[in-house]
């Protein structure tokens, strides 16, 4: 089985630090891409697992105990940007995607091997 290619979602400079954007991948998956204040990038599934709404990209970005998180704008659960784990309900997590910058373009690829422990 081959790894799906990375897809360009936008120019790095267009992402506002401390904010997220939604992107639709060719396979129909919605991904939330976040640029933090230190210019690090994270990509998670955009679907809130508690409501089914595609809103994670609109969540508040911050940290909880040093862990970078996004807080869902609906029911306010915090998700680790590194692992996708919900910090408020250990039985729930978001999918994590590989993300990179090549020639100034943000590219999102296959699901990352990083998974929340269950």
Backbone bond lengths (Angstrom), bond angles and torsions (degrees), N, CA, C in turn:
res aa  C-N    CA-C-N  psi(-1)  N-CA   C-N-CA  omega(-1)  CA-C   N-CA-C  phi
1 X - - - 1.452 - - 1.528 109.08 -
2 X 1.311 117.30 132.42 1.459 120.86 -179.85 1.520 110.06 -95.94
3 X 1.309 115.13 152.65 1.459 121.26 178.30 1.515 109.27 -77.78
4 X 1.339 117.83 131.48 1.456 119.23 177.93 1.528 110.48 -59.88
5 X 1.315 117.88 148.20 1.458 120.33 -179.32 1.529 112.06 -69.66
6 X 1.307 114.47 160.70 1.459 119.85 173.10 1.520 108.60 -73.76
7 X 1.335 116.40 149.11 1.460 121.71 177.97 1.526 108.89 -118.88
8 X 1.321 116.47 134.99 1.466 121.42 175.62 1.525 107.68 -70.24
9 X 1.342 116.17 130.48 1.466 119.59 178.04 1.523 112.38 -111.02
10 X 1.326 118.21 -31.09 1.467 120.88 175.72 1.522 109.28 -176.41
11 X 1.323 115.79 172.84 1.460 120.96 174.97 1.523 109.09 -76.67
12 X 1.327 116.68 140.91 1.459 121.72 -179.52 1.528 111.08 -55.58
13 X 1.311 117.75 -43.21 1.460 122.37 -177.18 1.523 114.49 -65.47
14 X 1.319 117.51 -16.20 1.469 120.48 -179.50 1.526 112.38 -82.79
15 X 1.333 117.28 -17.49 1.468 120.11 178.09 1.520 109.84 -81.45
16 X 1.305 116.31 128.41 1.458 121.92 178.35 1.525 108.21 -80.70
17 X 1.337 118.33 126.39 1.465 119.64 178.06 1.532 111.44 -56.37
18 X 1.329 114.96 136.18 1.458 120.75 -179.60 1.519 113.71 86.29
19 X 1.317 117.51 9.05 1.467 122.18 -177.77 1.522 110.53 -131.36
20 X 1.317 115.38 168.43 1.452 121.58 177.06 1.515 111.46 -123.93
21 X 1.330 116.26 162.46 1.457 123.44 173.62 1.523 108.24 -136.31
22 X 1.318 115.77 154.74 1.458 120.96 176.13 1.519 108.95 -97.75
23 X 1.325 115.64 145.89 1.460 121.37 175.91 1.520 108.66 -137.59
24 X 1.311 115.48 143.68 1.458 121.64 177.33 1.526 107.88 -103.80
25 X 1.331 116.13 120.53 1.460 120.44 179.57 1.526 109.99 -85.39
26 X 1.323 116.23 164.48 1.464 121.61 -176.86 1.525 112.35 -59.36
27 X 1.331 117.13 -29.65 1.470 119.57 -179.54 1.529 112.39 -82.79
28 X 1.332 117.23 3.02 1.456 121.75 178.74 1.511 114.68 93.26
29 X 1.330 117.61 -5.02 1.463 120.69 179.05 1.523 110.56 -71.45
30 X 1.335 116.12 137.76 1.463 120.97 173.16 1.524 108.32 -96.46
31 X 1.324 115.55 129.35 1.457 122.06 -176.72 1.524 109.09 -122.17
32 X 1.320 116.17 139.38 1.461 122.41 173.55 1.520 107.76 -101.22
33 X 1.324 117.02 122.40 1.469 122.43 -178.93 1.518 107.97 -111.55
34 X 1.340 115.99 129.80 1.460 121.93 -176.98 1.512 110.81 -120.72
35 X 1.332 115.57 135.52 1.466 122.83 171.81 1.524 106.21 -111.65
36 X 1.328 115.67 120.36 1.458 119.62 179.57 1.520 110.63 -87.35
37 X 1.321 115.63 173.00 1.472 120.72 -177.07 1.525 112.48 -62.09
38 X 1.358 117.40 -25.93 1.465 120.96 178.20 1.534 111.79 -89.14
39 X 1.338 117.15 10.69 1.462 125.77 179.82 1.527 114.09 72.18
40 X 1.332 118.39 9.47 1.464 119.77 173.66 1.522 108.62 -72.59
41 X 1.317 116.21 152.78 1.459 122.66 -177.51 1.522 110.93 -120.34
42 X 1.321 115.49 145.20 1.458 122.68 175.34 1.514 108.35 -139.77
43 X 1.327 116.24 149.53 1.463 121.05 176.91 1.519 109.29 -136.25
44 X 1.325 115.18 127.83 1.461 122.83 -179.47 1.524 108.76 -130.97
45 X 1.332 115.91 164.23 1.461 120.07 171.49 1.526 107.99 -59.41
46 X 1.321 117.01 142.34 1.459 121.18 -176.69 1.527 112.78 -87.03
47 X 1.318 118.42 -8.84 1.462 122.13 -175.92 1.520 111.48 -86.89
48 X 1.327 116.14 122.21 1.466 122.09 175.65 1.526 107.47 -68.84
49 X 1.345 117.72 117.76 1.466 119.62 -176.20 1.533 113.77 -68.56
50 X 1.318 118.18 -15.67 1.462 121.18 -179.67 1.531 112.37 -86.51
51 X 1.336 117.45 -26.17 1.466 120.30 -176.78 1.526 113.84 -121.58
52 X 1.327 116.94 -19.38 1.457 120.93 -176.33 1.519 113.52 81.15
53 X 1.334 117.59 0.56 1.463 121.60 179.95 1.533 110.26 -83.83
54 X 1.321 116.19 143.56 1.468 121.80 179.32 1.522 109.59 -87.36
55 X 1.340 116.11 80.54 1.466 121.25 -171.86 1.530 114.92 -133.25
56 X 1.321 118.53 -0.94 1.467 119.79 -174.64 1.534 111.08 -58.08
57 X 1.322 118.17 -34.91 1.473 121.08 -179.79 1.525 112.27 -61.46
58 X 1.324 117.47 -20.30 1.468 121.55 -179.60 1.534 112.58 -95.70
59 X 1.331 115.74 6.18 1.457 120.33 -178.92 1.521 112.92 -73.19
60 X 1.314 114.90 164.48 1.470 121.62 176.69 1.520 109.50 -81.39
61 X 1.325 116.04 133.33 1.457 122.20 -179.95 1.521 108.82 -99.45
62 X 1.314 116.43 137.50 1.459 121.54 178.05 1.511 110.02 -168.92
63 X 1.323 115.88 -148.61 1.460 118.44 174.47 1.522 109.30 -145.25
64 X 1.306 113.79 155.62 1.452 121.03 176.37 1.523 106.07 -129.45
65 X 1.328 115.40 108.87 1.461 119.94 -179.12 1.518 112.94 61.19
66 X 1.325 117.49 33.54 1.453 121.35 179.84 1.520 114.36 89.50
67 X 1.320 117.74 -8.63 1.466 122.55 178.53 1.528 108.99 -89.31
68 X 1.354 118.59 121.80 1.461 118.86 177.64 1.530 109.76 -66.61
69 X 1.333 115.87 132.80 1.463 120.64 -175.96 1.517 111.12 -136.32
70 X 1.328 113.90 161.78 1.453 122.44 165.98 1.521 105.63 -122.14
71 X 1.337 115.64 136.55 1.462 121.53 179.85 1.524 107.82 -105.56
72 X 1.330 115.60 123.64 1.463 120.27 -179.17 1.526 110.01 -57.34
73 X 1.330 117.48 136.15 1.462 119.74 -179.17 1.535 113.46 -72.89
74 X 1.316 118.12 -11.52 1.460 119.71 -176.94 1.528 112.55 -92.11
75 X 1.332 117.00 -69.60 1.469 119.46 -175.84 1.526 113.29 -103.27
76 X 1.321 116.53 2.28 1.473 124.47 170.45 1.529 115.69 72.21
77 X 1.348 118.70 23.16 1.461 119.61 173.48 1.524 109.17 -74.84
78 X 1.339 115.66 143.70 1.459 121.59 178.95 1.525 109.80 -97.26
79 X 1.338 115.92 135.19 1.457 122.52 178.95 1.522 109.30 -120.97
80 X 1.331 116.82 134.59 1.457 121.47 175.88 1.520 109.51 -65.01
81 X 1.321 116.92 130.25 1.459 120.44 175.80 1.531 110.78 -72.38
82 X 1.326 117.50 -22.72 1.467 121.16 -179.07 1.523 112.47 -80.60
83 X 1.331 117.09 -44.12 1.467 120.72 -172.91 1.519 114.54 -114.73
84 X 1.324 117.78 -14.44 1.453 121.47 -176.13 1.515 113.88 82.19
85 X 1.333 117.64 -4.84 1.465 121.44 -177.28 1.519 111.24 -65.22
86 X 1.327 116.49 138.15 1.457 121.12 173.55 1.521 107.25 -79.47
87 X 1.319 117.04 122.80 1.463 120.69 -177.59 1.522 111.76 -79.80
88 X 1.329 117.23 -7.45 1.452 121.61 -179.45 1.524 112.83 -105.80
89 X 1.328 117.92 -11.34 1.465 123.20 179.72 1.524 107.56 -154.01
90 X 1.314 117.09 98.33 1.466 121.17 -172.26 1.528 113.91 -63.54
91 X 1.315 118.74 -12.27 1.458 121.49 179.32 1.537 112.33 -83.38
92 X 1.331 117.78 -4.34 1.454 122.05 -174.10 1.530 110.13 -121.59
93 X 1.330 115.90 142.71 1.466 119.46 175.36 1.528 109.60 -153.44
94 X 1.307 115.03 162.59 1.462 123.07 174.75 1.520 108.65 -102.11
95 X 1.322 116.97 151.35 1.452 120.73 173.63 1.524 109.10 -69.55
96 X 1.326 115.75 143.79 1.458 122.61 179.35 1.522 108.35 -110.30
97 X 1.322 116.47 133.91 1.464 122.06 179.70 1.519 110.52 -110.66
98 X 1.327 115.30 150.12 1.460 120.56 172.72 1.522 107.77 -70.62
99 X 1.328 116.14 142.20 1.465 120.61 179.61 1.524 108.27 -142.85
100 X 1.345 115.85 142.80 1.456 121.01 -178.48 1.520 109.30 -151.80
101 X 1.344 115.00 166.31 1.461 121.21 174.34 1.524 107.36 -118.32
102 X 1.320 115.74 125.73 1.466 121.89 177.41 1.522 107.26 -131.64
103 X 1.330 115.67 122.53 1.468 121.39 179.57 1.524 112.13 52.16
104 X 1.334 116.16 40.28 1.456 121.65 176.82 1.519 114.96 79.31
105 X 1.321 117.22 3.14 1.465 122.28 -179.50 1.532 110.16 -106.84
106 X 1.321 116.52 133.19 1.464 120.61 174.03 1.513 107.75 -81.54
107 X 1.326 114.76 127.99 1.458 120.97 -179.98 1.526 109.22 -122.27
108 X 1.326 116.02 136.22 1.453 122.65 177.97 1.514 107.38 -114.68
109 X 1.340 114.73 136.90 1.453 119.10 -177.19 1.510 112.87 -122.28
110 X 1.285 114.06 -151.90 1.454 122.70 -176.83 1.517 111.37 -60.50
111 X 1.318 114.36 161.50 1.463 119.11 174.35 1.516 108.31 -54.00
112 X 1.318 115.94 137.60 1.458 121.83 -179.81 1.514 109.64 -75.62
113 X 1.316 116.44 158.91 1.459 120.88 175.61 1.525 111.49 -75.80
114 X 1.324 116.45 -11.19 1.460 120.46 179.44 1.524 108.42 -69.72
115 X 1.298 116.46 124.52 1.461 121.37 178.55 1.524 108.62 -134.48
116 X 1.290 115.42 148.98 1.456 120.00 175.04 1.515 108.67 -72.02
117 X 1.304 116.66 144.07 1.462 119.32 176.71 1.531 109.12 -73.01
118 X 1.326 115.24 142.00 1.460 119.44 -179.34 1.502 110.28 -121.42
